[in-house]
Each structure stands twice: as C-alpha cells, then as structure tokens.
Amino acid sequence: MKIPPRIAVPVGFAILCAAGVLLLVWWQLRESAQLLQSPTGGSGVTLSDLTPSITPTAAIDPRDRALLHLRQGDLLALKGDWAGAEKEYRASVENDGGLPALRKLAQAQLQRRDIEGMQRTLRSLRSAGARSEDLLLLESIVALRTGELVQARNLLTNAGDSPQKHYGLALLAVVEGNHPQAQIELQAVAAGWEPVLRSYGRSIQAAYDEFALFPESTEIHLTTLLSRALAQVHECELALPMLTSVIAAQQDYRDAWIVQGYCELTTERFDSAVASLENAYNLDPSKPEIQYFLARAYSARGERENAITFLEYSLQNGFEPQAEIHRAIALEANLSGKTMLALEHFALLASAPDATVADYEGYVKSAIIAGQKDDAYAKAQEAVAKFPDDATAHELLGLAATELEKIEEARISFKKALEIDPYRESVKERLKALGE
C-alpha cells in the first residue's frame, strides 16, 4: 500500500523558556531532526515531532532547593529521562515545592507507568488543595490508560464544564476512533483558559489538519499521525495500542515503527524499543534520526558499544544538532571506560561558542582521569571566566587546582562555589578534605 506524501506537522507546542540555558536545551531537542523520508518518498516522523511539550521552570537562585530540583527535573524530562525527572520532582516535593512539584511528579509517574505511585500523588494533590479540574483530568487519564473507558466517560460527563473536561473527552474520542467528536472537544479546549492544554490540543488537532490535506490518505495514516501527536503530549500509553493495529495492517510502515519505538523507549520498555527501532532501521538504514533513537535504546539497555556505534553513524549521516551527539558519545564513552574518546568529544563541545558549563565539566573531569591535569586546569579557568556566577565552574577550578597541588587556589575556588550555592555537598566534602 502506497503511503501518500505528507508534510511535517507545524510545531504547535511553542514553549516560553524563561532562562537562556533552558531555551538552548529545548531548542536543540526540538530542532534536532531533519525530515525523515518514508519508503515511498513522503516526509515522516521527526525528533521535533516527538519531543514532549514541557514548560521548563525558570532559572532560579540555587538557594531555593524546591525550584532548583524542579528545574533540574524539567531538564531531565526534556531529554526523556523520566526516571531522573521523577527523582528531582520528588526532591522538590520534599523541599516544600507544593502543588507545582506534585503536579510534575504525577506527570513523571504517569510517564513511567507507575499508576500506584501516581494515585498516591493524586491523594497528596487533593490534600494540598489542587483544583478539582486538574484532579479530574488526572483521574480520567488513569482510567483511559488502564482501559476503563466507561469509568473515564462517567468521570468526565458528570463533571462541570472546564478545559480539562473537554481535553479528557477529546482523548477518549481519539481512543474510540470517534474523530468528529474528538475535534469538537479539541475546539472547546482551544477556546479554554488552560494554556498547557491549549498547546496539547493544538498538537492533536494538527494531526487531523495534516490528514485533511491528503484526501486519498488511508485510515492507518490518520492513526499514525494521531499516535505521533499523543506521543508528543505524553500519552504514549494511549498511542501504543493504536500503533499495534497500524503495524498489523502494514508491517513496512516505517513511521509507525519509529513512533512505537519512541514510545517504548520513553515508557521504559527498552527491549521492545530496540526491536521496533531495529525494524525502522532495516526499512531505512541511512537516516540519522533512526540511528539516534536506536542508540538511545541500546544505551538504556547498557549496550555501550552499540550505542556509540549508532551515535557515530548518526553523526556521520548529518544529524543536527551535532552537539547532542557529541554529548551522548562522550557520556557513553565515559561509562564504558573510553576516557580518551570522551575527552575528544568534550573538547569539541567545550571549544564551541555555545558551550555549557556541563560541557566544561565533562572535559575537566575526563582530562583529570586521563592524567592531563594542566589541560584540565586551563579549561576550568575558561569555565570560571565564562560562567563567573556558576558554582559548578568554581568547583571545577578547585578540583583542577587540587590535582596540581595549588591548595590555596583550590580552597578559594571551593569557598566561592559555596558562596554561590551553600547547599553544594560535594564542595563541603572537598573543603573538609583540605582541612577546612
């Protein structure tokens, strides 16, 4: 069956990033894929199509632990590390992060299929005074994900009017294949007062709009587009059964394999993700975006060599942004004991105009392990010059100075790091080791 040509979905989930570093991370993830060409010549799924919609917490004073953990959780969620994000959101809750932290913790638990944990968080939200509309949406999504469609319908139809109600009904209609009703509900969401749901609703409506551009398109094309949109709005659990039906009908539908593999990866079904993405790779072995996803799936299973190999393939085949791949290769290399390979990629990252403090950190620590202490010290000095208000940069300089037995400079650097971030336990330990 020939798949009709199609265009990439307009990015409908613009995120307002309050901090430059968050904007950079988000932009890199959102723009990190070129169009994937389908086996019959049409454009296909891109990484930007699948990048989840998350509103990152603004950069804040490191003394505010709740907001700091919330921001770190957002960054991890943007990268698809939901286990790490959940840990940070939980830490934010423990530091009195209140309703924002509880809501994001519930989101991470949903993404990780921890329904029992999410229901505990739901009770905490209720006790903390969360809006009834927000509780309704969470409860209805749990019902949808567990296949309790009648329960979801009853919850939603008996609730008062709200964007959350209409969004839940839209999801229910999509799952049931009632596409006219789904679009009616999405129109109500678009007219509502909840900005996040308006963004999510636009992502789902975009699938219908794209499908309408090609009257000759098949039903499985629409199902795949909707599955992609559901993945984008954190509803992979709803997308996966739909994708199963698509692949059963057409086993060479590459885009369906990609979305399925992505959903399996982000919901921590790593063996299934590898199998799905290997199928996509066999259908189209030259696309760097497929190689990137497959590398991530191998990495999740601890297969470092395979991960590095496919990351290198994606880099050779033109994956953008290249910095994303360099960071991933450096991480995998360090985890597999290939320090010089890691150092090579961190050197490229740290020499770039848009280098982050994390890039400098990777270089300095790798250089120290490799015995290149002078290089580590010089790069740490660069980091401090570039990021004078960042505790990590000063800690790096202290670490590199310690390696060169520049003890007084190390002590000054560590104290500066603590002045910026008084809760930095690693620095306290280093000062203690220096006799402070």
N, C-alpha and C positions, 0 to 999 in steps of 0.2 A: 504493500500500500504506500503510495507516494505521500510524503508529508509536505504540505503546502509551505511555500516560503513565508517567513514572518519576520517582523522587526523586533528589536529588543524593547521590552517594556520601559516606558519613561520612568525614571526614578521618582517615585511618588512618596518617598518617605524621608524628605529632607529633614535633617536633624540640626537643631540650633546648638552648636557647641560653644560653651562659654569660655573655654580655655584653649589657647593655641595648640598645646600638645595633644589635647583630646581631638581637636579638629583634624590635626595631621593624621592621627591613628585612624579615625573614622574615614577620612578621605581616602587614605591608602587602601583600606579594606573595600570601600565602596567602588573604587575605580580600578581594582586590581585585576580585572579580566577584560580581554578583548572578546569580541563576539566569537562564540563557538559555532562553527559551521556544521549543520546537520548533514547526514549522509546524502541527502538529496539536494543540498545546496542552500537551504534556508538558514537563517540565523537561529541560534539556540540559546541555551541557558548560560548565563554569565555569573561570575562570582558576585558581582554587584546585585544581580537579581536575587541572590540567596542571602546576602548579608543581612542579618536581622536588624530590625528597627529598634534602637535603644537610645534613649535620651541620656547622654552621659552627665554625671554630676559635675558641676563646675569645679575648677581647681580651687583649693582652699588651703587655709593655714594648717600645716601639719599638726598643730597642737589640738585641732578638733578631730579626735580619733574617729568619731562616728562618720563624719563626712569623708575623712581620708579613706576609711575602709569602703565606704560606698563608692567613691570614685575609682578605687582600685578594682572593685568588683565590676564596675561598668567597663573598664578597660579589658578585663579578662572576658567578659561576656561578648564584647565586640569581636574578640579573637576566637570566639567559640569555645572557650574554656569554661564551661558551666560549672564544673566541679570546683575550680578555683574561685569563680564568681560567687558560688554559694558560700564558700568558706569566708570570703570577705564580707558578704552581706550579713552573715551570721555574726561576725565580729562587730559590724556596725550596730546590729540589734543589741548586742551585749554592752555596747558603749552608748546606750540610750539614743539610738538613731531614730526611734519612733516609727510612725506609720510609713514614711518613705522606705526605710530599711526593711520593714516587714513585707511591704508590697513587692520589693525586688527579691527578697528571699523566697517568697511564694512563687514568683516567676521562675527563678532558678530551679526550685524544686519541681515545678511542673515540667520544665525542660528536661530534667533528669529523670522523669517518671517516678518521682518519689511522692506518690499520692498520699500515703500515710503521713509523711512529714509535712506535706503541703496542707493537709487538713488540720494538723496541729497549729501551723502558722495561721491558718484561717481563723481558728479559735482565738489566737492571740490578737489578730486584727480586729475581730469583733469586740474583744475585751478592751482594746485600745481606742475604740470609738470610730472605726473605719466607716466610711459611707455605706449605706445599705446597697447602693447601686454597684459599688465595687465588689462587695461580698457576693451579690447576685451573680455578677459575671464570673467570678472565680468558681462559685459553686456549679454554675451551669457548664463551664468548661470542663470541670472534673467529670460531670455526668456525661458530657459528649465524649470525652476521652476514654471513659470506661464502658462506652456503648449503651449507656442508659438514656436513650433518646427520648423516651416518654417522660422520664423524670426531668430531663432538661427542658422539654417543651412545657411541662407543668410549671416549673420554676419561673420560666420566662413569661409565659402568657398571664400568669397570676400576679406578676409584678407591675408596679406603676411605670408610667412612661419615662424612659431615660435612654441616652445613647447606649449605655451598657446593655439594656434590654434588646434594643434593635441590633446591636452587634452580635449578641448571642444568638438571636433568631436568624441573622444572616449566616452565621456558621452552621447552624442546624440545617438551614435550607440548602447550603452548599453540600453538606454531607448527604442529604437526602436526594440530591440531584434536582431540586426544585429551583431552577435558575431564575425564572421570572420573580419569584418571591424573594430570593436572595438579593436581587438588585433593588427591589422595593425597600428592603430593610437597609441596604447599603446607602440608599439615598437619604433615609432618615438619619443614619449615622453621620453622613456628610453635613447635614444641616444641624447637627447637635453641638453641644457645648464642650465635649471632651476632645482636646486636641490630639492626644495619642490615638484614640480610636478613630478619629477622622483620618489620620495618617494610615492606620491599618486598613480602614475601609477603602481608601484610595488604592492601596496596593492590590486588594482583591478585585475591586471594580476594574482596574487596569487589565486584569486577565480577561474579563468579559469584553472590554473595549478592543483589545487586541484580536480576540477571536472574531469579533464582528467585522473586522477589516477584511476577512477572507471567508466569504460565504460558502466556498467549497470545502472548508475545513471539516474534519470529522469530529465526532464526539470525544474520541480519545485525545484529540488535540486540546480541546477545552479542558478536559480532566487534567491533563498535564500542566496546562497554564495555571489552573486553579491550585494544583498541588504545589507548584512553584511559589505562588502567592501565599499560600498557607505556610510554607516553609519560611518565607520572609517575615511573617508576623508571629513566629514562634509556635505554629500549630502543626508541627511535623507529625504528631500522633494522629491527627485527622488526615494528613496528606498520605501517609504510608499505605493505608488500605486502598485508597484511590489509585495509587501508583501500581499496586499489585494487579489491579484489574487491567490497567493500561498495558503493562508488560505481558500479561497473559494473552492479551489480544494481539500484541505486536512486539515480539521479542527483540527486534533490531531497532527499537525506538531509543536512540542514544540519549536524548534529553531526559526521558523518563528514568533511565538508569542513573544519570547524573543526579537528578533531584532525589531519587531514592537513596543513593549512596550518601549524599549530603545529609539527608535527614537521619539516616542510620548513624552517621558519624557524630552529629550533634546531639543525638539522644543516646550515645554511648553503646550502640550496637556495633562494635568495632569489626567483628568477624564478618557480619553481613555487609558492612560498609565496604570492606575490602573486596568482597565478592561482587557487589554491584558496580563499584568503580573499575574493577578489572574488566567487567563486561563492557562498560563505556569505553575503556581504553582499547579493548580489542576491536570495537567498532570504529574508533577514531584515534589511532595511536600517536598522532602528531600534535595534538592540541595541548598547549602548556597548562591550561586551566584544569584539564582532567588529570594531568600528571601531578599538579599541585594538590588537588583533593586526595589523590591516591597516596601521595607522600604523607599527607596528614593522617590518613587512615593507617598506613603502616607504622607511623610514629606512635599512634595511640596503642598499637599492639606491641610496642617495644622493638620493632624491627628497624633498627637504626640504619643498617646498610641499605636496605630497600628504600627507606625514607630519603637518605642522602642521594641515592641514585636518581630517584624520580624528581627530587628537587633540582638536581643538576640538569636533568632533561628539560624541565620546565624553564630553567634559566636560559639554556641553550636555544630553546624554541621561542624565546621572546616574551616570557611572562613579565607583566608590569603590574605594580611597581617592583623593580628588581630588588629594592631594599628588603621587601617582605621575604624574598627567597634567601637573600644573604643572611638575614637574621635566623631564619629557620635552619639553614645549613649549619651555621655556627652553633646553634643550640644542639642539634643532633650530633655534631662533631664532638662537642664537649661531653655529651652524655655517653658517647662511645669511646672516649679516651683519645680522640684525634685532635690534640691540642693545637698543633700547627695548622691544621685545616681550619679550625675555629678562628685562630688568630688571623689567618689570611682574610677571612670574610669580615671579621670585626674591624680589621684595618681599613677595608673598603668603606664600611659603614661610618667609622669614626672620622674618615677624611672627607666625607660628604658635607656640603653646606648645611643640610638639614639634619645632621646627626643629632641623636637624642642622648641624654645622659646615660641611658641604658646601653647605648652603643659604646660609649666610652667605658662604662663599667665592664662590659664584656671584653673589650680589648685589654684593659688594665689587668683584670684578673687572669685572663688567658696568658698574657705576657709574663706575669709573675710565675705562673705554673710552668711556662716554657723556659724560665730562667733568664728572660730578657728584662731584667729589673730596671735598667736605665731607660729603656723604651717605655716601660710601664709608668715610670716617674714622669717622663716628659709628657706623656699623654694625659696623665692625671692633672698636671699643671694646666694643660689646654682645657680640660674639663672645668676646672675652677674658674679660669678666665672666661669661659663661655657661659657657665651656669653659676655665677657667684652666690646666688641665693638658694642653691640646691644642696641639701645636706648630703646627698649621695656623692656629689662631686668632691666635697671636702673630706668625706670618709675615704674616698679613693686615694686622694693625695696623702692622707695619713697612712693608709695601708702601704702605698708605694714607698713613702719616706721610711716607714718602719723596715721594709725589706732592704733599704740601703743604709740602715742604721742612722738615719737622720732623726734621732729620737725627739729632739725638741720641736722640730718642724712637724713631726707626726702628732705630738701632743697638742700643738696649737691647732692643727687641722681637725683633729677629733673634737676638740672643745668647740670649734666653730660649727662643726656639724651638729653638736648637741645644742648649741645656742639656737640654731635654726629649727631643730626637731628634738625637743627634750625627751621624747619617748623612744629614741633610737637605741634599742637594747644592744645591738651589735657594737655600737660605738662605746657604750658604757663598759662592755667587756674588754674592748681593746685598750681603753684608758686604764682599766684595772690591771691589765697585764703590763702596762708601762709604769705601774706603781702609784697611780693616782687614787 
